[in-house]
Amino acid sequence: MCIRDSKVTDIKFHGKGCAICMACSSVLTEITKGKSIDEARAIEKNDVLGELGLEHLQAVRIKCALLSLKVLKSALYTYIGKNLSDTQNVDKLKEEADNLY
């Protein structure tokens, strides 16, 4: 992921997985590109699942579908955390990242 002027200017993924994981990863890159950091942080699971019509995905497959979202959020939180001086806000970011599913 490339961030310039607080915007996601480029984002890619590299990996192998099931069809649901790969499709959601691809859609997530399209959704995220060009968004500000705050807009990217606001992307939710239903935004990704809705693009593919997977809102009613079986619970057993939800982790496959949301793996890329968790990775994106972790990268954003890492980036933000490195640029924050207030440790209280860093703790909030960690908590937010842990509560994705």
ChimeraX attribute file (.defattr): number of C-alpha atoms within 10 A of each C-alpha:
attribute: neighborCount
match mode: 1-to-1
recipient: residues
	/A:1	14
	/A:2	11
	/A:3	17
	/A:4	11
	/A:5	8
	/A:6	13
	/A:7	17
	/A:8	20
	/A:9	15
	/A:10	15
	/A:11	16
	/A:12	12
	/A:13	14
	/A:14	6
	/A:15	7
	/A:16	8
	/A:17	10
	/A:18	10
	/A:19	11
	/A:20	19
	/A:21	19
	/A:22	19
	/A:23	17
	/A:24	23
	/A:25	26
	/A:26	16
	/A:27	16
	/A:28	25
	/A:29	20
	/A:30	13
	/A:31	15
	/A:32	21
	/A:33	18
	/A:34	18
	/A:35	16
	/A:36	17
	/A:37	19
	/A:38	11
	/A:39	12
	/A:40	20
	/A:41	18
	/A:42	11
	/A:43	16
	/A:44	14
	/A:45	18
	/A:46	14
	/A:47	14
	/A:48	24
	/A:49	21
	/A:50	11
	/A:51	14
	/A:52	13
	/A:53	10
	/A:54	15
	/A:55	14
	/A:56	10
	/A:57	12
	/A:58	9
	/A:59	8
	/A:60	8
	/A:61	12
	/A:62	18
	/A:63	15
	/A:64	17
	/A:65	23
	/A:66	23
	/A:67	16
	/A:68	22
	/A:69	23
	/A:70	18
	/A:71	14
	/A:72	23
	/A:73	22
	/A:74	18
	/A:75	14
	/A:76	21
	/A:77	20
	/A:78	14
	/A:79	13
	/A:80	16
	/A:81	17
	/A:82	10
	/A:83	10
	/A:84	11
	/A:85	10
	/A:86	9
	/A:87	10
	/A:88	9
	/A:89	13
	/A:90	18
	/A:91	12
	/A:92	12
	/A:93	18
	/A:94	15
	/A:95	11
	/A:96	14
	/A:97	19
	/A:98	12
	/A:99	8
	/A:100	13
	/A:101	12
